[in-house]
Amino acid sequence: MPAAKKKSKKIRVAFHKNRGKRARSPDLTRTSRENQEAVDDLHNHERLSGKGTLTRFRTIITSSTADEEPVRDIDSQTTLSGRVLMAVGANQCRVQAESGEVYLCSIRRLIRTLARDGRNAVVAGDRVLFTPENTCTGVIERIEPRHSALSRVSRNKAHVIVANVDQAVIVASVAEPALKPGLIDRFLCSTEKGRIRGIVCINKIDLGQAHVLQPLVGQYARLGYPVIFTDALNGVGIPQLRALLHGQETVFAGQSGVGKSSLLNAIQPGLALSTGAISDDTSKGRHTTRVTQLLQMPGGGWVVDTPGIRSLQLWDITREEVEGLFVDFRPFVPHCRFPDCTHTHERSCAIKQAVDHGQLSIMRYQSYLRIFHGDEN
């Protein structure tokens, strides 16, 4: 089948003023009266008035197929392809070129302008085109379309945690910090939204009993999500987890303190990632991983270590979309009496009936209600 033809299109991009003009002198009027020659010496091209963030526009050429988002046209003869290993602040990234060389790249202002809805324009995992300036630095010119992404809301903006990964290991702990099934459900919804395979990992199994957790993890296994018990300190479950990672690009996500970095160190000791203890005052994890970074595994594949989070609010999700992110709801939704049923208060709701009859987990239904009503936890 022939490749889809790309079409060129012009778009207008708004740029907000990012450099302040020289402030008007408060004594300018008095000076003009006392020394006219000083006024004549002023540079007439400088603006002495005007406040606020003025806007200017630029027209750029984009290209895309019918199924893709438009991307900026770039001369591929002068650029290199690469993968973002780590975002360093808001304006710099470490990029690995196809040759294996790593460049410290700044981000073209146009790229940051096009991504105003996001907290960061470029994230770990992005595939980019960049112009090399010398043997170790460059400038990112374009971000290629993402085929998957794990994201959340942060300060009313999209926070894309990582892009272009195959699967997400959602790490929770039996204790220290306490297990939060609702947070697992939110991560699974985010993986469904971002087209990523979800894997549930219950760590620190030495602090509890596996048979007590079977009803909880059984509900995820029945839905097709792989579930694995681990103990990073004693090596329990590490071979099984390592096998799941082989040849895949995998992000580790979860609360602070659940042991994501410890698990990665157990899987590949040479990574030497920083780990930390639980706070005695709050029983919550401390942030030991500060940035999201891609790490290549010697046996094949990539892993992504991420900073821990304590709450997860889904990005770009309407209330009507939430039901579709719960895979266990899908067989029952068509049997609701009303086509716009919200599964919260309506009569003859197939979802509520399934919960009453034990066909759907009450904990999963409660997670749905919290996400539907916009609760952060």
N, C-alpha and C positions, 0 to 999 in steps of 0.2 A: 504494500500500500504506500503510495507516494506521501512524502512528508507534507504537512499542512503549510500552505504558503503564508508568509508573514506580510502584514500590511503596515505601511508607515503612516504615522499620524502625528500631527502637531498638537501640543498641549501648552497651556499658559501656566507658569509657575509663579506664585507670589512670593517675593522676598521682603521680609520685614527689616527695617533699619537695625543694624547691629553695631553701628559706630556712632557715637554722639558727636554732634558738631561743637565747635568752640563756643563756649558760653558768651553771651553778650556782656560786654563790660558795663557795670552799673553806672560808670562815670562818663559814658560815651556822649551824652547830651551836653554835659558841662564842658567836656573837652572840646566839642565842636564849637562852643561859643568862645573858649579861651585860646584855642590853637587850631585854626582851620587847616594848617599844613599837616598836622597829625592825622586829620580825617582824610585828607587827600592821599596819604601814604597807605591807607588800609587796602588790603587785597580785595579787589571788587568781585572775585569769584567765590569768596567765602560767604557762607550763609550765617547771618547774625541773628536770625529770628527763626521761629518755627519750632513747635514742640510736638511730642507724641512720636509714635512709631510709624513713620512714613512707609509706604509700600511701593515697590517697583516690581515690574513683571518681566519675565524672560520666556521666550518661546523656545521649546526644545523639541527635537524630533524623536519619536518613539516608534517601536515596532513590536508586533505581537501577532499571534495566531488568534483564531476565534475563541480558543479555550484558555488563553493566557492573559495575565495582566500586562499592560504596556510597560516596556523597559526602554531606557534611554539608549539610542543608537551610539555605538562606540566603534572607533576604528580598531579592529582586532589586531592589526599589524603592529600597533605600538603598545599593546597591553599584554599582560600575562594573566592566566587563570589561576585562581588559588582558593584556598579554604581558610576561613577565619578560625583560628585556634582559640583566641581569647580577645575579648574587648577590654581595652585598657582605658578607663574613663569614658567620656562621651565622644571623644574625637580621635581616638587611636585604637588600632587593632594589630594583633600579631597574625600575619597571614602566611600560610605555607603554600608556596608555588608548587606546580606539578613536578618540578625538578627536585623538590624536597627542601629547597632553601627557604628560610623564614625571613620575612620582611616586617619591619615595624611601619605600618601604614597609617597616614592620616586619612580623614574622610572628606571627600569633596563636599563643599557647603551645599551644593545642589542636592546631593543625596540626603543630607539632613533635613533640607527644606521639604522634600517630597515625603518625608516620614514624620510629619508633625504630630500625628496621632499616637506615635509610639514613644516610649521612654528612651529607647536607643534605636538609632537607625540601622546599625549593623550589630549582629549578635554572633556568638559562637555557633559554628556550624554553617554559616552562610557561605555560599559560593559566590565569588566576586571576580570582577575584572579590575586590575590595578595597573597603573603606570609606574614602573620602577624608576626611581630617581638616581640611585646608585646601587651598590651591592647589598645594602641592608635596609634601605627605606623606600617608600613608595606612596602613591596616592590612590585610594579606592575610587574608581570611576563609575562602577555599576554593581548592583546586587542582582544576581540571577533569581528568577522566581523560585520560591520555596515549595518543596513538595510535601513538607510536613513541618509542624511547629508545636511546641509546648509553651503555652502562654497563660497569663493571668492579668488581673487589674492591679495597677500600682499608681497611686496618686491620680486616679481618674484617667490614666493612660494605659495603652497596651504595653505590657512588659513581656516580651517574647524571651523566654528563658533560654531556649536553644532551638535551632532550626535544622531541618534535613537529617533527622535521625529515624531509625527504623522502629525502635522500641523504647519504652520507659520502664525502669524498675522502680516501683513505688515502694519506698522503704518505710516501714513502721516498726516500732519496738514494743515488746510485751510490756515493758515498764521503763521508767527513767529515760525519756518521758513516757507518759501513759499512752496506751493505744487509742487512736482516734479513728473509728470506722468512718465517720462522716468525712474526714479529710481524705481518706482513701477513696471514697466515692467521688469526691470533687476532682481528685487527680484522674480517676478513670474517665470522668466526663470530659476533662480537658484533653486526654489522649484520644477519645472518640472524636472530639471536635477537630483536633489537630492531625488526624489520620496517622496515629501512632499506636502500635501494639502495646497494651498494658500488661505488666507483670507485677504481681503482689508479692513482696518479700517481707516476712515477719522476722525481724532480727532480735537478738538478745533473748533467745528462747530459753537460755539457762535461768532467766529470772522468772519463768512461769512454767506451765505444764501444757504440752501440745494438745492433749486430748480436750482440755477446757476450751481451746480456741477452735476446735474442729467445726462447730456449728457456724462460726463466723467465716472462716476461710472456705468452708464447704460451699457457701453461697457464691463465692467468686469462682471457684473451680467449676461449678455447674454452669456458669455463664461463659466458660471458655477461656477465662483468664488463668494463666499459669500461676500457681501459688507455691512458694518455697519457704521453709523454716530455716533460719541460719543463726549461727553464733560466731561472730567474727573472731572472738578471742580464742575459741577452742576449735575452730575450723569446721564446725557442723554446717552442712549444706553448701560449703564453698565449691566442691567439685561440680555439683549440679548447677550452681549459679554460673560458674565459669563456662560450662557447656552451653548454657543459654546465650552467653555473650559472644561465643566464637563466630567470627565472620560477620558480626552485626555492628551497627552503630547504635549505642545504647546510652541513654541519659539516666542517671541516678537522681531521684527527687524524693523529697520528704521533709519532715520537720528537722529543726536543728537538734542534734544530739542523738538521733536514732542510729547513727553508725554508718552513714554512707561512705565516708572516707575510710573508715576501718575495714569495711567490706572490700573496697577497692584495693587497699593495701594487702588484704589477705588473698585476694585473687591474683594480684601481681605485686609482690613485695617490693620490686624496684621502683614503684611509683613514689613511695615515701611521702604520702600526703599527710598534712597536719591533722591531728585529732585532738579532741578536748573532752573535759569532764562535764558532768551535769552540774548546774548551779544548785548549791545546797539550799539557797533561800527560796527559789521558785520551782525547783524540780523540773526546770525546762532546760533545753539544750542551749549551749553557747555557740555562737557563730564562729567556727574555726575555718571553714572554707569561705573566702571573701569574694572570689570571682568564679564565673563559669568558664571552664576550660576543657578543650578536647585533648584526650590523651590516647596515643596509639598503643595498641596491645601487641606485644611481640608475636603472639600466636595468631594474629589476624583480627581485624576489627578495631573499633574505636569505643572509648567510654568517655562520658562527660560527667565530671563532678560539679555539683551545683551548691550554692549556699542554701542553708535550710530556711524554711518559711514556717510560720505558725498559723497562717490562714491563707485560704485560696479562694479568691473571688473570680469567677469565670468572666473572660473578656468577650465582648461582641456576641452575647447570647441573649435572645429575647425569651420571654417567659414561655412562648409557644414552642420554642426549640428544645426546652429542657427535657421533655418526655422522650425525644428521639435520642438523647445521649445516654439514657438508661436502657441497655440492651435487653434487660429482662422485661421491660414494659411493652416492647414492640409486638409480641403476639396478642396482647390483650387490648391495646388501644383501638383497633378497628371495631371492637365489640361494644364500645361505649355508646350509650343512647344518643348523645349529642356530639356532632362532629367537632365542635370547638370545646369539648370537655377539658377542664383544667385539672381534673382528678383531685379536687380539693373539697368541694361541697355538693357537687351535682348528684342527683338521684340516678340510679341505673348506670353507675360508673363501673366499668369492667375492672379497672385497676383497684379500686377500693374493695370490690367483691373478691378479687384474687387475694388481696391482703387478708381479708376476713377468713377466707377458706384455707389460708396457709400456703397458697401457690406462689405468693410473692413475699419477700422478706419485709417484716415491719421496719427493720432498721434502714433498709434501702428506701422504703417509702418515706420515712421521716427525713432522710437525706434529701430526697426529691422536694419535699415541702419546704425545707430550709433554703434550698437553692432557688426554688420557684418564688418564694417571698423575699428573696434578696438578702437573707441573713449571711453574714460574713463567715460564720463558723457552723 
